[in-house]
Amino acid sequence: MKDQVEKKKGYRRRKIGEYRCQCCKQKQEFCWSCPCGFQICKECFEENKWGLSNGPTWVCPDCERIRMM
């Protein structure tokens, strides 16, 4: 059991149900997320896709990192 815990040590753990969209301020089951903390839900992402996305990538409006979808 100790070996299993040590293997997972370096990986990020998914926090299920702790998403909150930065645009609509609603709790969501899923949001597109950036390591800087920015989160946007699917509906808001689709509304703002023209300013965020360039095909298979999107740009975080807070830190301007390029993220894969």
C-alpha positions as CSV (number, residue, x, y, z in Angstrom):
1,M,0.0,0.0,0.0
2,K,2.8,2.4,0.8
3,D,4.3,1.9,-2.7
4,Q,1.0,2.9,-4.3
5,V,0.9,6.1,-2.3
6,E,4.5,7.0,-3.3
7,K,3.7,6.5,-7.0
8,K,0.9,9.0,-7.0
9,K,2.9,11.6,-5.0
10,G,4.0,13.7,-8.0
11,Y,0.7,13.7,-9.8
12,R,-2.0,16.3,-9.5
13,R,-5.3,14.9,-8.1
14,R,-8.5,15.8,-9.7
15,K,-10.9,17.7,-7.4
16,I,-14.3,16.5,-8.5
17,G,-17.2,18.9,-8.0
18,E,-15.0,21.9,-7.1
19,Y,-15.4,23.8,-10.3
20,R,-16.7,27.4,-10.4
21,C,-16.9,29.3,-13.7
22,Q,-15.2,32.7,-13.6
23,C,-17.8,34.1,-16.1
24,C,-21.2,33.0,-14.7
25,K,-20.0,32.4,-11.1
26,Q,-22.0,29.1,-11.0
27,K,-20.7,25.8,-9.6
28,Q,-20.3,23.3,-12.4
29,E,-19.5,19.6,-12.9
30,F,-16.8,20.5,-15.4
31,C,-14.9,23.6,-16.4
32,W,-12.0,24.1,-18.8
33,S,-9.2,25.0,-16.3
34,C,-5.8,26.7,-16.4
35,P,-3.0,26.1,-13.8
36,C,-3.3,29.8,-12.8
37,G,-6.8,29.1,-11.4
38,F,-9.0,30.4,-14.3
39,Q,-12.0,28.2,-14.9
40,I,-14.8,28.5,-17.5
41,C,-17.8,26.2,-18.1
42,K,-18.7,24.7,-21.4
43,E,-21.6,27.1,-22.0
44,C,-19.6,30.3,-21.3
45,F,-16.7,28.9,-23.3
46,E,-19.0,28.4,-26.4
47,E,-20.3,32.0,-26.0
48,N,-16.7,33.4,-25.8
49,K,-15.1,30.9,-28.1
50,W,-14.3,33.7,-30.7
51,G,-12.0,35.4,-28.3
52,L,-10.5,32.3,-26.5
53,S,-10.1,29.5,-29.0
54,N,-8.0,29.0,-32.1
55,G,-9.1,25.4,-33.1
56,P,-7.7,22.7,-30.8
57,T,-6.2,25.3,-28.4
58,W,-7.5,28.1,-26.2
59,V,-5.7,31.0,-24.6
60,C,-6.3,31.7,-20.9
61,P,-7.5,35.4,-20.6
62,D,-5.8,35.8,-17.1
63,C,-2.3,34.5,-17.7
64,E,-2.3,34.1,-21.6
65,R,-1.0,30.5,-21.5
66,I,-1.9,28.4,-24.5
67,R,-4.0,25.4,-23.4
68,M,-5.1,22.3,-25.3
69,M,-8.7,21.4,-25.3
